[in-house]
Amino acid sequence: MLVAYLKRNFPQATYHCVYEAGYSGFWIQEQLRDTGVDCIVINPADVPTTHKESSSKSDRVDARKLARHLRNGELKAIYIPSRASQEDRSLVRMRSRFVRKQARCKNQIKALLSYFGYCVPPEITDRYWSRRFIRWIESIQLQRPSGQEALNVLLAELSHLRSTINELTRHIRRLASEEPYALHVSHLLSTPGISVLSAMILLTELVDIHRFRNMDRLVNYAGFSPGKHSSGDNEYQTGLTRRCNPLLRHTLIECAWVAVRKDPALMMAFQTWSRRMPKPSSALHGSFCVESTI
């Protein structure tokens, strides 16, 4: 409808439009591009905003602001992956979301047991949610049917989440063995600390590493550039910036921790660089239970 209106009232014109990246994805940009409209997608955080515009925010104000900055050439488009890359990325990201849901469910179960004072028996040494550990939780009998139902619901949710994660993992492994990922995955697996899942996260999040003109841009995208605050003669770094690809940064950090344990050269490099700043003290992780009788 919009394109028909433009072509009817402004024939032979060149059309430009912009919208902010969000939940709607990139299908709007794809359809407008196919109809001959030059459409870009931008990061909402990169839009210059005055105090007046931020204090009286509305759709009309935002539209005028975007149109003004687009006319002045002050907006920079973000990279838009192909439709196939977006769908592959959705599969990999979906597994990460279900892993977070599983962690939340486990915390809810531990909180419920801690609330009613149930303690892990000393003969169960493996508490990383092994089959034995889960069987012990399933054997717990609360005093009231209502409490037992609450525990059973959480256990059923945990079982469903684990089954879904296993199914997603199988799909991702199957995708990793197909083109265009198979060769890249095999190369990444030769690096210490990288598994098939982490390799697929790197490939689907970066898509095309050649889109970064230099290493600094890649580091900025991953979120490893330190923030900086400078005023007059005072200048200090504020730590890792919050502007990042969260899944990519988390995966690279986890892979690095595994790599330093497997590769002596990386361990030596880590020990050398870690002298520049004090390492945080290890947090003491206590048990989630108190003494009780079952």
C-alpha positions as CSV (number, residue, x, y, z in Angstrom):
1,M,0.0,0.0,0.0
2,L,2.8,2.4,0.9
3,V,4.8,1.6,-2.2
4,A,1.7,2.0,-4.4
5,Y,1.0,5.4,-2.9
6,L,4.5,6.6,-3.5
7,K,4.6,5.4,-7.1
8,R,1.2,6.9,-7.8
9,N,1.9,10.3,-6.4
10,F,5.7,10.5,-6.9
11,P,6.4,8.5,-10.1
12,Q,10.0,8.1,-11.3
13,A,11.3,9.3,-7.8
14,T,14.0,7.6,-5.8
15,Y,12.7,6.5,-2.4
16,H,14.7,6.2,0.8
17,C,13.4,4.9,4.2
18,V,14.8,3.7,7.5
19,Y,13.6,1.9,10.5
20,E,15.1,0.7,13.8
21,A,16.1,-2.9,14.4
22,G,13.8,-4.7,16.7
23,Y,11.4,-7.6,17.1
24,S,10.1,-7.2,13.5
25,G,13.4,-8.5,12.1
26,F,14.4,-7.6,8.5
27,W,11.5,-8.9,6.4
28,I,10.2,-5.3,6.0
29,Q,13.6,-4.2,4.5
30,E,13.6,-7.2,2.2
31,Q,10.1,-6.5,0.8
32,L,10.8,-2.8,0.4
33,R,14.1,-3.6,-1.4
34,D,12.3,-5.9,-3.8
35,T,9.9,-3.1,-4.7
36,G,12.7,-0.7,-5.5
37,V,12.8,1.3,-2.2
38,D,16.1,2.0,-0.7
39,C,15.6,0.9,2.9
40,I,18.2,0.6,5.7
41,V,17.9,-0.8,9.2
42,I,19.8,1.0,12.0
43,N,20.7,0.4,15.7
44,P,18.3,2.4,17.8
45,A,21.2,3.3,20.2
46,D,23.0,5.1,17.3
47,V,20.3,7.6,16.5
48,P,21.2,11.2,17.6
49,T,18.6,12.5,20.0
50,T,18.0,15.8,21.7
51,H,16.8,16.2,25.3
52,K,13.5,17.5,24.0
53,E,12.9,14.4,21.8
54,S,13.9,12.0,24.6
55,S,11.6,13.7,27.2
56,S,8.5,13.8,24.9
57,K,8.9,10.5,23.0
58,S,6.2,9.4,20.6
59,D,5.9,7.6,17.3
60,R,5.5,10.9,15.5
61,V,8.6,12.4,17.1
62,D,10.6,9.3,16.4
63,A,9.5,9.2,12.7
64,R,10.4,12.9,12.2
65,K,13.8,12.4,13.9
66,L,14.6,9.4,11.7
67,A,13.6,11.2,8.6
68,R,15.7,14.3,9.5
69,H,18.8,12.2,10.2
70,L,18.3,10.1,7.1
71,R,18.0,13.2,4.9
72,N,21.2,14.6,6.5
73,G,23.1,11.3,5.9
74,E,23.8,10.8,9.6
75,L,22.5,7.2,9.9
76,K,24.6,4.1,9.4
77,A,22.9,0.9,8.3
78,I,23.6,-2.3,10.2
79,Y,24.6,-5.6,8.5
80,I,21.7,-7.7,7.4
81,P,22.4,-11.4,7.0
82,S,20.7,-13.5,4.3
83,R,17.4,-15.2,5.1
84,A,19.1,-18.6,5.3
85,S,21.7,-17.2,7.8
86,Q,18.9,-15.7,9.9
87,E,17.0,-18.9,10.1
88,D,20.1,-20.9,11.0
89,R,21.0,-18.3,13.7
90,S,17.5,-18.6,15.1
91,L,18.0,-22.4,15.6
92,V,21.3,-21.9,17.5
93,R,19.9,-19.0,19.5
94,M,16.8,-21.0,20.4
95,R,19.0,-23.6,22.1
96,S,20.7,-20.9,24.2
97,R,17.4,-19.6,25.3
98,F,16.2,-23.0,26.4
99,V,19.5,-23.5,28.3
100,R,18.7,-20.3,30.2
101,K,15.2,-21.6,30.9
102,Q,16.7,-24.8,32.2
103,A,19.0,-22.9,34.5
104,R,16.1,-20.9,35.8
105,C,14.0,-24.1,36.4
106,K,16.9,-25.7,38.3
107,N,17.2,-22.6,40.5
108,Q,13.5,-22.8,41.2
109,I,13.8,-26.4,42.3
110,K,16.7,-25.7,44.5
111,A,14.9,-22.7,46.0
112,L,11.8,-24.9,46.8
113,L,13.9,-27.6,48.5
114,S,15.8,-25.0,50.4
115,Y,12.6,-23.3,51.5
116,F,11.4,-26.6,53.1
117,G,14.8,-27.5,54.5
118,Y,15.8,-30.5,52.4
119,C,19.5,-31.3,52.3
120,V,21.4,-33.4,49.8
121,P,22.4,-36.8,51.4
122,P,26.2,-37.1,51.9
123,E,26.3,-40.2,49.8
124,I,25.3,-38.2,46.7
125,T,28.6,-36.5,45.7
126,D,27.6,-35.7,42.1
127,R,25.2,-32.7,42.4
128,Y,25.5,-31.5,38.8
129,W,22.0,-32.7,38.0
130,S,23.0,-36.2,37.2
131,R,20.4,-39.0,36.9
132,R,21.1,-40.1,40.5
133,F,20.7,-36.5,41.8
134,I,17.4,-36.1,39.9
135,R,16.1,-39.5,41.2
136,W,16.8,-38.3,44.7
137,I,14.8,-35.2,44.2
138,E,11.9,-37.3,42.7
139,S,12.0,-39.4,45.8
140,I,11.2,-36.5,48.1
141,Q,7.7,-36.6,49.6
142,L,6.4,-33.3,50.8
143,Q,3.8,-33.3,53.6
144,R,0.9,-31.8,51.6
145,P,-0.4,-32.8,48.1
146,S,-0.2,-29.1,47.2
147,G,3.5,-28.9,47.9
148,Q,4.2,-32.2,46.1
149,E,2.3,-31.0,43.0
150,A,4.4,-27.8,43.0
151,L,7.6,-29.9,43.0
152,N,6.3,-32.3,40.4
153,V,5.4,-29.5,38.1
154,L,9.0,-28.1,38.3
155,L,10.4,-31.6,37.7
156,A,8.1,-32.1,34.7
157,E,9.2,-28.8,33.3
158,L,12.9,-29.7,33.8
159,S,12.4,-33.0,32.0
160,H,10.7,-31.2,29.1
161,L,13.4,-28.6,28.8
162,R,16.2,-31.2,28.8
163,S,14.4,-33.2,26.1
164,T,14.0,-30.0,24.0
165,I,17.6,-29.0,24.4
166,N,18.8,-32.5,23.4
167,E,16.5,-32.3,20.3
168,L,17.9,-28.8,19.4
169,T,21.4,-30.1,19.9
170,R,20.9,-32.9,17.4
171,H,19.5,-30.5,14.8
172,I,22.5,-28.1,15.3
173,R,25.0,-31.0,15.0
174,R,23.2,-32.1,11.8
175,L,23.4,-28.6,10.4
176,A,27.1,-28.3,11.3
177,S,27.8,-31.3,9.0
178,E,26.1,-29.7,6.1
179,E,27.1,-26.9,3.7
180,P,28.1,-24.1,4.1
181,Y,29.2,-24.9,7.7
182,A,31.0,-28.3,7.5
183,L,34.4,-27.0,6.4
184,H,34.4,-24.0,8.7
185,V,33.4,-26.2,11.7
186,S,36.2,-28.7,11.0
187,H,38.7,-25.8,11.0
188,L,37.3,-24.3,14.2
189,L,37.4,-27.7,16.0
190,S,41.1,-27.8,15.5
191,T,41.3,-24.8,18.0
192,P,41.5,-25.8,21.7
193,G,38.4,-25.0,23.6
194,I,35.9,-24.9,20.7
195,S,33.2,-27.5,20.3
196,V,30.7,-28.1,17.6
197,L,28.1,-26.0,19.4
198,S,30.4,-23.1,20.1
199,A,31.7,-23.3,16.5
200,M,28.1,-23.0,15.2
201,I,27.5,-20.0,17.5
202,L,30.5,-18.2,16.1
203,L,29.6,-19.0,12.5
204,T,25.9,-18.0,12.8
205,E,26.6,-14.8,14.8
206,L,29.4,-13.6,12.6
207,V,28.0,-14.9,9.3
208,D,30.7,-13.3,7.2
209,I,33.9,-12.3,9.0
210,H,35.0,-10.3,5.9
211,R,32.3,-7.8,6.6
212,F,34.6,-6.4,9.3
213,R,37.1,-4.1,7.7
214,N,39.7,-4.7,10.5
215,M,40.2,-6.5,13.7
216,D,39.1,-3.5,15.8
217,R,35.7,-3.6,14.3
218,L,35.4,-7.3,15.0
219,V,36.5,-6.8,18.6
220,N,33.9,-4.0,19.0
221,Y,31.2,-6.2,17.6
222,A,32.0,-9.0,20.0
223,G,32.1,-6.5,22.9
224,F,35.7,-6.8,24.1
225,S,36.6,-3.1,23.7
226,P,37.0,-1.3,27.0
227,G,34.9,1.7,27.7
228,K,36.7,5.0,28.1
229,H,35.9,8.2,30.0
230,S,38.0,11.2,29.3
231,S,37.6,14.7,30.6
232,G,40.5,17.2,30.5
233,D,43.6,15.6,31.9
234,N,41.6,12.8,33.5
235,E,41.2,9.6,31.4
236,Y,40.3,6.1,32.6
237,Q,38.9,2.9,31.3
238,T,35.5,1.7,32.5
239,G,35.8,-2.0,31.7
240,L,34.1,-4.0,29.0
241,T,31.4,-2.0,27.3
242,R,27.8,-3.1,27.4
243,R,27.6,-2.7,23.7
244,C,28.2,-6.2,22.4
245,N,26.8,-9.4,21.0
246,P,26.0,-11.1,24.3
247,L,25.9,-14.7,23.0
248,L,29.1,-14.2,21.0
249,R,31.0,-12.7,23.9
250,H,29.8,-15.3,26.4
251,T,30.8,-18.1,24.1
252,L,34.3,-16.7,23.4
253,I,34.9,-16.3,27.1
254,E,33.8,-19.8,27.9
255,C,36.0,-21.2,25.0
256,A,39.0,-19.2,26.3
257,W,38.7,-20.7,29.8
258,V,38.7,-24.2,28.3
259,A,41.5,-23.4,25.9
260,V,43.9,-22.1,28.6
261,R,43.5,-25.5,30.5
262,K,44.3,-27.5,27.3
263,D,47.0,-25.4,25.6
264,P,50.2,-24.6,27.7
265,A,51.1,-21.8,25.4
266,L,47.8,-20.1,25.9
267,M,48.1,-20.7,29.7
268,M,51.5,-18.9,29.6
269,A,50.1,-16.0,27.7
270,F,47.1,-15.8,30.1
271,Q,49.4,-15.7,33.1
272,T,51.5,-13.0,31.5
273,W,48.6,-10.8,30.7
274,S,46.8,-11.4,34.0
275,R,49.7,-9.7,35.8
276,R,48.4,-6.4,34.5
277,M,45.4,-6.5,36.8
278,P,44.4,-8.3,40.0
279,K,42.3,-11.4,39.4
280,P,38.9,-11.6,41.2
281,S,38.8,-13.9,44.2
282,S,36.9,-17.1,43.8
283,A,33.4,-17.0,45.1
284,L,32.5,-19.6,47.7
285,H,29.5,-21.6,46.5
286,G,27.6,-23.0,49.4
287,S,25.1,-25.8,49.5
288,F,21.5,-24.9,48.8
289,C,20.1,-26.9,51.8
290,V,19.9,-27.0,55.5
291,E,19.6,-30.1,57.7
292,S,16.3,-31.8,57.6
293,T,14.8,-35.2,58.1
294,I,13.0,-37.0,55.2
